[in-house]
């Protein structure tokens, strides 16, 4: 890390702290040449590969902007959108991949969005799952209804009752 003041190629770490809920590390550094201190922030990189093949850094704000369109006119707050974007980023980072296809990001958004607002989910899904007809909407609505009925009965997606304990 070059010193931003004298361009010396060496620096010494004086202090390190976690920042942004543990997703970044803030370091105070001191230049051995000029003695001045400066701060750096280290984060892991996560790239989104667009259709054109170009990679760009993952952006929560792009997730929020995309989902905001689907939530237009729905009772969804900016805080809800921020939490959704955080959940999406956490899911993607937990996969361990340094790069992810932009379409895959859209598919990851579907899960948290379905929990947040069913109508917004249908709007978003119609784009990312390439709905081509009314039957595609009807199928998606039927699946949502079935999941709602299963939830009401206490059945999980794996077909077991939520009150049943796993043998593990």
Order of alpha helices (4+ residues) and beta strands (2+ residues): beta-beta-beta-beta-beta-alpha-alpha-beta-alpha-alpha-alpha
